[in-house]
Amino acid sequence: MGIQVIKMRKTKALSLALGGLLLLSSLVLLASPVLADSGNGNGHGNGPWSEDGGMNPADQGNGDEMYQKGVDRSLMGKMNYSYGYGQGGFVFYTLNEDTGEISDYGLFTSEGERVLMASILIEGFVPESVEARGSIVVMEEGNLTAVIHDNPTGMFHLFVDEPANVTLVLAGEMMVVESKVLNESSDLSYQLRISDGVSSGIVASDDPFEVSVDGTVIACNVTEHLMVRFLPQVQHRHQWMEQVLMEAVQNGRVAAEVSLVGGQEGGIFDTVSYRSELQVQVQQVIKNKFQLQAQGQNGQGALLLIHTETGTMDMSQDRLRVRLNDRDMSCVQDPLQLLYGQPDEACYTVIDDGEVQQMLVYLPADTLGTVTVEGLDAMSELLSPVGIAMMVGAVGLVALAGIAVFRKR
C-alpha cells in the first residue's frame, strides 16, 4: 500500500511538472517578440514623393559596414559632401554653393570614372541647405528640392512647387538620341534618351524639353518634377535585364524602386519614387525580413522594384513568404509577365543575379497596404522562441502520453 501511494505521488508530481512545462512553452510562444515597424529611418521624403535614404533603425552602429556591403554588391553607397564636393560609392559631382550649379556629374563604373553631365543649372537656385542622409544628398531652397542618389543609376531628382528653368549640358560624346511623349496626364510623360555609345540614360519630366541642334544641351521649364537616370554599368547586374527594367521605368510601369541591405540588428535603404500620388516607405529591414508601406493612390496598377543581396535574404530559395496586408501573395515564374502584363491579383517574381537579388511586386489598381517579405530559414525557425516553444510543448505532450499509458498498466 505504501509503495503504491509513493508511485501515485511520483506520477502526479511528474504530471504536474510536465503540465508546467507545457504551460511554460505556451507562455514563451505568447511572449515571443513581434518585430514592430521602426518608422522611416532618418529620411523625411519630399512632399508627396517618397524619396528617402538612411538606416533602420536610425541609430544602429554598423552603418559604414552596411554601406560598404551595398557598394560591393552594386546596390547603394553612402553619400558624403564637404565644401562643394560630393562623392559616394557610385556618384561624384561638384556643387557651386554660390550659384547652385552642379558640375562634373558622373559615375564610377566597371570601366572606371565617367563624367556624364558637364553641368546642371537651375535658374535662381542657391541651396539654403545641403544635407547628406545615408545614400542620398538633399539640397533645398524654398519650395525647390534636388536629390542625388548614390546608387548605380546615378539618380538625380528635382521637385518644385513653382516653375523653374533647368538647363542640362551633357558631357563628352553624350547626346540626345531619342525623344518621346507618353500619356500627358501621367508623371514623367516627356522623355529623352541620352547616350555616348557606351553609357546611356533617360531625362524625364512632366513638361516638354528644348534640345539644342547638336543634342548636347537640354532646357526645360519644370513645373513639378524632373529626373535623370542612367543604365547601371557595374558588376552583379545583367545588362539585358537592366535594360528591360529601364524600359519599365520609362513606360511608367514602375512606381517605386527600393534598395535594401539588412543585418541582425537593422539595415540601410534607398527609395526612389516615380509617381507623385503613390508613396512607398521602408517600415523595417533586417536580415531575412523587410517590410514596405504603399499608400496614397494606385489608379492604374503599380510595380515595386526591390534590390537586395543574398546576405540580406536569399530569394532564390523556395522558403520565401511574401504577404500583402497579411495575405500570402502568389509567385510568378516569368518576370516579363509582370513587366508587360496586368495580373488580376497581387503577386511577385524574383530575378536571380547570383549575389544580387531583385524582386518585382505587382499591386493591381486600387490596391495598397503593407508588403512583408520573409526568408524562412528552417534552422533559424527551429532555434527561434516560437520554435523552442513548439519543441518543448511537443516533448511535454509525448511525455504525458507515456504517463497515461503507464498509469493504465
ROBAGU-927119 format. One record per residue (C-alpha): z, x, y. Coordinates in steps of 0.5 Angstrom, whole numbers. Example, Ala and Ser with C-alpha at 12.3 -4.5 7.8 and 13.67 -1.06 7.14 Angstrom:
2
rec zz=16 | xx=25 | yy=-9
rec zz=14 | xx=27 | yy=-2
***
This chain:
409
rec zz=0 | xx=0 | yy=0
rec zz=2 | xx=6 | yy=5
rec zz=-5 | xx=9 | yy=3
rec zz=-9 | xx=3 | yy=5
rec zz=-5 | xx=2 | yy=11
rec zz=-7 | xx=9 | yy=13
rec zz=-14 | xx=8 | yy=11
rec zz=-15 | xx=2 | yy=15
rec zz=-12 | xx=5 | yy=21
rec zz=-16 | xx=11 | yy=21
rec zz=-22 | xx=7 | yy=20
rec zz=-20 | xx=2 | yy=26
rec zz=-19 | xx=9 | yy=30
rec zz=-26 | xx=11 | yy=28
rec zz=-29 | xx=5 | yy=30
rec zz=-25 | xx=5 | yy=37
rec zz=-28 | xx=12 | yy=38
rec zz=-35 | xx=10 | yy=36
rec zz=-35 | xx=4 | yy=41
rec zz=-32 | xx=8 | yy=46
rec zz=-38 | xx=13 | yy=45
rec zz=-43 | xx=7 | yy=46
rec zz=-39 | xx=5 | yy=52
rec zz=-40 | xx=12 | yy=55
rec zz=-47 | xx=12 | yy=53
rec zz=-49 | xx=5 | yy=57
rec zz=-45 | xx=8 | yy=63
rec zz=-49 | xx=14 | yy=63
rec zz=-55 | xx=10 | yy=63
rec zz=-53 | xx=6 | yy=68
rec zz=-50 | xx=11 | yy=73
rec zz=-57 | xx=16 | yy=72
rec zz=-59 | xx=18 | yy=79
rec zz=-65 | xx=14 | yy=82
rec zz=-69 | xx=18 | yy=86
rec zz=-70 | xx=15 | yy=92
rec zz=-75 | xx=15 | yy=98
rec zz=-74 | xx=21 | yy=102
rec zz=-78 | xx=19 | yy=108
rec zz=-84 | xx=22 | yy=111
rec zz=-82 | xx=30 | yy=111
rec zz=-82 | xx=33 | yy=118
rec zz=-88 | xx=30 | yy=121
rec zz=-89 | xx=24 | yy=125
rec zz=-96 | xx=21 | yy=125
rec zz=-100 | xx=20 | yy=131
rec zz=-101 | xx=12 | yy=133
rec zz=-104 | xx=8 | yy=128
rec zz=-106 | xx=14 | yy=124
rec zz=-102 | xx=17 | yy=118
rec zz=-104 | xx=24 | yy=120
rec zz=-98 | xx=29 | yy=117
rec zz=-96 | xx=35 | yy=114
rec zz=-89 | xx=38 | yy=112
rec zz=-84 | xx=39 | yy=107
rec zz=-80 | xx=33 | yy=103
rec zz=-74 | xx=33 | yy=104
rec zz=-75 | xx=37 | yy=110
rec zz=-69 | xx=42 | yy=110
rec zz=-71 | xx=45 | yy=103
rec zz=-70 | xx=52 | yy=103
rec zz=-76 | xx=55 | yy=99
rec zz=-82 | xx=52 | yy=103
rec zz=-85 | xx=59 | yy=104
rec zz=-86 | xx=60 | yy=97
rec zz=-89 | xx=53 | yy=96
rec zz=-94 | xx=54 | yy=102
rec zz=-96 | xx=61 | yy=98
rec zz=-97 | xx=57 | yy=92
rec zz=-101 | xx=52 | yy=96
rec zz=-105 | xx=58 | yy=98
rec zz=-106 | xx=61 | yy=91
rec zz=-108 | xx=54 | yy=89
rec zz=-113 | xx=53 | yy=94
rec zz=-109 | xx=47 | yy=97
rec zz=-106 | xx=48 | yy=103
rec zz=-102 | xx=53 | yy=107
rec zz=-97 | xx=54 | yy=113
rec zz=-100 | xx=54 | yy=120
rec zz=-97 | xx=59 | yy=125
rec zz=-98 | xx=59 | yy=132
rec zz=-96 | xx=64 | yy=137
rec zz=-98 | xx=66 | yy=144
rec zz=-105 | xx=63 | yy=144
rec zz=-107 | xx=65 | yy=137
rec zz=-106 | xx=60 | yy=131
rec zz=-107 | xx=62 | yy=123
rec zz=-105 | xx=59 | yy=117
rec zz=-108 | xx=61 | yy=109
rec zz=-115 | xx=58 | yy=111
rec zz=-116 | xx=57 | yy=118
rec zz=-116 | xx=61 | yy=124
rec zz=-117 | xx=60 | yy=132
rec zz=-115 | xx=62 | yy=139
rec zz=-113 | xx=57 | yy=144
rec zz=-113 | xx=58 | yy=151
rec zz=-107 | xx=54 | yy=154
rec zz=-109 | xx=54 | yy=161
rec zz=-116 | xx=51 | yy=160
rec zz=-114 | xx=47 | yy=153
rec zz=-121 | xx=51 | yy=150
rec zz=-120 | xx=52 | yy=142
rec zz=-125 | xx=58 | yy=141
rec zz=-127 | xx=62 | yy=134
rec zz=-125 | xx=57 | yy=130
rec zz=-126 | xx=59 | yy=123
rec zz=-124 | xx=59 | yy=115
rec zz=-122 | xx=64 | yy=110
rec zz=-127 | xx=63 | yy=105
rec zz=-128 | xx=66 | yy=98
rec zz=-134 | xx=70 | yy=101
rec zz=-129 | xx=73 | yy=107
rec zz=-127 | xx=71 | yy=114
rec zz=-132 | xx=66 | yy=117
rec zz=-133 | xx=63 | yy=124
rec zz=-136 | xx=56 | yy=124
rec zz=-135 | xx=54 | yy=131
rec zz=-135 | xx=58 | yy=137
rec zz=-131 | xx=53 | yy=142
rec zz=-128 | xx=46 | yy=142
rec zz=-127 | xx=44 | yy=149
rec zz=-124 | xx=37 | yy=151
rec zz=-125 | xx=36 | yy=158
rec zz=-119 | xx=35 | yy=162
rec zz=-114 | xx=37 | yy=156
rec zz=-109 | xx=42 | yy=158
rec zz=-104 | xx=41 | yy=152
rec zz=-97 | xx=40 | yy=154
rec zz=-94 | xx=42 | yy=147
rec zz=-97 | xx=46 | yy=141
rec zz=-92 | xx=45 | yy=135
rec zz=-93 | xx=47 | yy=128
rec zz=-91 | xx=42 | yy=123
rec zz=-92 | xx=45 | yy=116
rec zz=-99 | xx=45 | yy=114
rec zz=-101 | xx=42 | yy=121
rec zz=-101 | xx=44 | yy=128
rec zz=-101 | xx=39 | yy=133
rec zz=-103 | xx=39 | yy=141
rec zz=-101 | xx=34 | yy=145
rec zz=-102 | xx=32 | yy=152
rec zz=-101 | xx=25 | yy=155
rec zz=-105 | xx=20 | yy=150
rec zz=-109 | xx=25 | yy=147
rec zz=-107 | xx=29 | yy=141
rec zz=-111 | xx=34 | yy=137
rec zz=-109 | xx=36 | yy=130
rec zz=-111 | xx=42 | yy=126
rec zz=-110 | xx=42 | yy=118
rec zz=-109 | xx=49 | yy=114
rec zz=-113 | xx=47 | yy=108
rec zz=-120 | xx=49 | yy=105
rec zz=-123 | xx=43 | yy=109
rec zz=-121 | xx=46 | yy=116
rec zz=-120 | xx=39 | yy=118
rec zz=-120 | xx=38 | yy=126
rec zz=-118 | xx=31 | yy=128
rec zz=-118 | xx=29 | yy=135
rec zz=-114 | xx=22 | yy=137
rec zz=-115 | xx=19 | yy=144
rec zz=-113 | xx=12 | yy=148
rec zz=-117 | xx=13 | yy=153
rec zz=-124 | xx=16 | yy=153
rec zz=-125 | xx=24 | yy=153
rec zz=-131 | xx=28 | yy=154
rec zz=-132 | xx=33 | yy=148
rec zz=-136 | xx=39 | yy=147
rec zz=-137 | xx=43 | yy=141
rec zz=-141 | xx=49 | yy=141
rec zz=-143 | xx=52 | yy=134
rec zz=-142 | xx=59 | yy=132
rec zz=-147 | xx=64 | yy=128
rec zz=-153 | xx=60 | yy=125
rec zz=-149 | xx=54 | yy=124
rec zz=-153 | xx=48 | yy=127
rec zz=-154 | xx=40 | yy=126
rec zz=-159 | xx=39 | yy=120
rec zz=-158 | xx=31 | yy=120
rec zz=-156 | xx=25 | yy=124
rec zz=-154 | xx=18 | yy=121
rec zz=-150 | xx=12 | yy=123
rec zz=-146 | xx=8 | yy=118
rec zz=-144 | xx=1 | yy=120
rec zz=-142 | xx=1 | yy=127
rec zz=-136 | xx=-3 | yy=126
rec zz=-132 | xx=2 | yy=122
rec zz=-129 | xx=8 | yy=123
rec zz=-133 | xx=15 | yy=124
rec zz=-139 | xx=11 | yy=124
rec zz=-143 | xx=16 | yy=128
rec zz=-144 | xx=23 | yy=123
rec zz=-148 | xx=29 | yy=124
rec zz=-148 | xx=34 | yy=118
rec zz=-148 | xx=42 | yy=120
rec zz=-150 | xx=48 | yy=116
rec zz=-152 | xx=55 | yy=117
rec zz=-155 | xx=55 | yy=110
rec zz=-148 | xx=58 | yy=107
rec zz=-143 | xx=54 | yy=110
rec zz=-143 | xx=46 | yy=111
rec zz=-139 | xx=41 | yy=114
rec zz=-139 | xx=34 | yy=118
rec zz=-138 | xx=32 | yy=125
rec zz=-136 | xx=25 | yy=125
rec zz=-134 | xx=20 | yy=131
rec zz=-133 | xx=12 | yy=133
rec zz=-138 | xx=14 | yy=138
rec zz=-145 | xx=17 | yy=139
rec zz=-147 | xx=24 | yy=140
rec zz=-152 | xx=28 | yy=144
rec zz=-154 | xx=34 | yy=141
rec zz=-158 | xx=40 | yy=144
rec zz=-165 | xx=42 | yy=143
rec zz=-163 | xx=48 | yy=138
rec zz=-158 | xx=44 | yy=135
rec zz=-152 | xx=48 | yy=136
rec zz=-149 | xx=44 | yy=142
rec zz=-146 | xx=37 | yy=141
rec zz=-143 | xx=33 | yy=146
rec zz=-139 | xx=26 | yy=145
rec zz=-135 | xx=21 | yy=150
rec zz=-130 | xx=20 | yy=145
rec zz=-126 | xx=13 | yy=146
rec zz=-122 | xx=13 | yy=139
rec zz=-123 | xx=19 | yy=134
rec zz=-127 | xx=25 | yy=132
rec zz=-127 | xx=29 | yy=126
rec zz=-129 | xx=36 | yy=124
rec zz=-129 | xx=37 | yy=116
rec zz=-132 | xx=43 | yy=112
rec zz=-134 | xx=43 | yy=105
rec zz=-129 | xx=48 | yy=101
rec zz=-131 | xx=55 | yy=100
rec zz=-125 | xx=57 | yy=95
rec zz=-123 | xx=58 | yy=88
rec zz=-121 | xx=53 | yy=84
rec zz=-126 | xx=48 | yy=86
rec zz=-132 | xx=46 | yy=83
rec zz=-137 | xx=45 | yy=89
rec zz=-141 | xx=40 | yy=86
rec zz=-135 | xx=35 | yy=85
rec zz=-133 | xx=37 | yy=92
rec zz=-140 | xx=35 | yy=95
rec zz=-139 | xx=28 | yy=92
rec zz=-132 | xx=28 | yy=95
rec zz=-135 | xx=30 | yy=102
rec zz=-140 | xx=24 | yy=101
rec zz=-135 | xx=19 | yy=99
rec zz=-131 | xx=21 | yy=106
rec zz=-138 | xx=21 | yy=110
rec zz=-139 | xx=14 | yy=107
rec zz=-132 | xx=11 | yy=109
rec zz=-130 | xx=10 | yy=101
rec zz=-124 | xx=15 | yy=102
rec zz=-119 | xx=12 | yy=106
rec zz=-114 | xx=18 | yy=106
rec zz=-113 | xx=25 | yy=103
rec zz=-107 | xx=28 | yy=101
rec zz=-105 | xx=35 | yy=98
rec zz=-98 | xx=36 | yy=94
rec zz=-94 | xx=42 | yy=91
rec zz=-88 | xx=40 | yy=88
rec zz=-82 | xx=44 | yy=85
rec zz=-75 | xx=42 | yy=82
rec zz=-72 | xx=40 | yy=89
rec zz=-77 | xx=38 | yy=93
rec zz=-84 | xx=39 | yy=95
rec zz=-90 | xx=40 | yy=101
rec zz=-95 | xx=35 | yy=103
rec zz=-101 | xx=35 | yy=108
rec zz=-104 | xx=28 | yy=109
rec zz=-111 | xx=26 | yy=113
rec zz=-113 | xx=19 | yy=115
rec zz=-120 | xx=17 | yy=115
rec zz=-118 | xx=10 | yy=117
rec zz=-114 | xx=7 | yy=123
rec zz=-112 | xx=1 | yy=120
rec zz=-109 | xx=4 | yy=113
rec zz=-103 | xx=8 | yy=114
rec zz=-102 | xx=13 | yy=108
rec zz=-95 | xx=16 | yy=108
rec zz=-92 | xx=21 | yy=103
rec zz=-85 | xx=18 | yy=101
rec zz=-83 | xx=23 | yy=95
rec zz=-86 | xx=29 | yy=92
rec zz=-82 | xx=33 | yy=86
rec zz=-84 | xx=37 | yy=80
rec zz=-87 | xx=31 | yy=75
rec zz=-87 | xx=26 | yy=81
rec zz=-90 | xx=24 | yy=87
rec zz=-90 | xx=17 | yy=91
rec zz=-94 | xx=15 | yy=97
rec zz=-94 | xx=8 | yy=101
rec zz=-100 | xx=5 | yy=103
rec zz=-99 | xx=0 | yy=109
rec zz=-103 | xx=-3 | yy=114
rec zz=-110 | xx=-7 | yy=113
rec zz=-114 | xx=-6 | yy=107
rec zz=-120 | xx=-11 | yy=108
rec zz=-125 | xx=-7 | yy=104
rec zz=-122 | xx=-3 | yy=98
rec zz=-120 | xx=4 | yy=99
rec zz=-120 | xx=10 | yy=95
rec zz=-114 | xx=15 | yy=96
rec zz=-116 | xx=22 | yy=94
rec zz=-110 | xx=26 | yy=92
rec zz=-110 | xx=34 | yy=91
rec zz=-104 | xx=38 | yy=87
rec zz=-104 | xx=43 | yy=81
rec zz=-101 | xx=44 | yy=74
rec zz=-95 | xx=47 | yy=76
rec zz=-93 | xx=40 | yy=80
rec zz=-96 | xx=36 | yy=75
rec zz=-101 | xx=37 | yy=69
rec zz=-105 | xx=31 | yy=70
rec zz=-110 | xx=33 | yy=64
rec zz=-104 | xx=31 | yy=59
rec zz=-104 | xx=24 | yy=56
rec zz=-97 | xx=23 | yy=58
rec zz=-98 | xx=20 | yy=65
rec zz=-96 | xx=14 | yy=68
rec zz=-99 | xx=11 | yy=75
rec zz=-96 | xx=5 | yy=78
rec zz=-97 | xx=0 | yy=84
rec zz=-91 | xx=-4 | yy=86
rec zz=-88 | xx=-2 | yy=79
rec zz=-94 | xx=-5 | yy=75
rec zz=-98 | xx=0 | yy=71
rec zz=-105 | xx=2 | yy=73
rec zz=-111 | xx=3 | yy=68
rec zz=-114 | xx=9 | yy=68
rec zz=-122 | xx=10 | yy=69
rec zz=-125 | xx=16 | yy=65
rec zz=-131 | xx=17 | yy=69
rec zz=-129 | xx=19 | yy=77
rec zz=-136 | xx=16 | yy=79
rec zz=-134 | xx=9 | yy=77
rec zz=-129 | xx=9 | yy=83
rec zz=-133 | xx=13 | yy=88
rec zz=-139 | xx=9 | yy=87
rec zz=-136 | xx=2 | yy=84
rec zz=-131 | xx=-3 | yy=86
rec zz=-127 | xx=-5 | yy=81
rec zz=-123 | xx=-12 | yy=81
rec zz=-116 | xx=-9 | yy=80
rec zz=-112 | xx=-3 | yy=82
rec zz=-114 | xx=4 | yy=78
rec zz=-114 | xx=11 | yy=78
rec zz=-118 | xx=17 | yy=75
rec zz=-117 | xx=24 | yy=74
rec zz=-121 | xx=30 | yy=76
rec zz=-119 | xx=36 | yy=72
rec zz=-121 | xx=43 | yy=75
rec zz=-116 | xx=47 | yy=71
rec zz=-110 | xx=50 | yy=75
rec zz=-112 | xx=45 | yy=81
rec zz=-111 | xx=37 | yy=79
rec zz=-115 | xx=32 | yy=83
rec zz=-113 | xx=24 | yy=83
rec zz=-117 | xx=18 | yy=86
rec zz=-113 | xx=12 | yy=86
rec zz=-117 | xx=5 | yy=88
rec zz=-114 | xx=0 | yy=92
rec zz=-118 | xx=-7 | yy=92
rec zz=-119 | xx=-11 | yy=98
rec zz=-112 | xx=-14 | yy=101
rec zz=-108 | xx=-9 | yy=96
rec zz=-103 | xx=-5 | yy=99
rec zz=-96 | xx=-2 | yy=97
rec zz=-93 | xx=4 | yy=93
rec zz=-96 | xx=8 | yy=89
rec zz=-92 | xx=12 | yy=84
rec zz=-95 | xx=18 | yy=79
rec zz=-90 | xx=21 | yy=74
rec zz=-92 | xx=26 | yy=69
rec zz=-88 | xx=24 | yy=63
rec zz=-86 | xx=31 | yy=59
rec zz=-83 | xx=29 | yy=52
rec zz=-77 | xx=35 | yy=52
rec zz=-75 | xx=33 | yy=60
rec zz=-74 | xx=26 | yy=58
rec zz=-70 | xx=28 | yy=52
rec zz=-66 | xx=32 | yy=56
rec zz=-65 | xx=27 | yy=62
rec zz=-59 | xx=23 | yy=63
rec zz=-63 | xx=17 | yy=60
rec zz=-65 | xx=21 | yy=54
rec zz=-58 | xx=24 | yy=53
rec zz=-55 | xx=17 | yy=53
rec zz=-60 | xx=14 | yy=48
rec zz=-59 | xx=19 | yy=43
rec zz=-51 | xx=18 | yy=44
rec zz=-52 | xx=11 | yy=43
rec zz=-56 | xx=12 | yy=37
rec zz=-51 | xx=17 | yy=34
rec zz=-46 | xx=11 | yy=35
rec zz=-50 | xx=6 | yy=32
rec zz=-51 | xx=10 | yy=26
rec zz=-44 | xx=12 | yy=25
rec zz=-42 | xx=4 | yy=26
rec zz=-47 | xx=2 | yy=21
rec zz=-44 | xx=7 | yy=16
rec zz=-37 | xx=5 | yy=17
rec zz=-39 | xx=-2 | yy=16
rec zz=-42 | xx=0 | yy=9
rec zz=-36 | xx=4 | yy=8
rec zz=-31 | xx=-2 | yy=9
rec zz=-35 | xx=-7 | yy=5
rec zz=-34 | xx=-2 | yy=-1
***
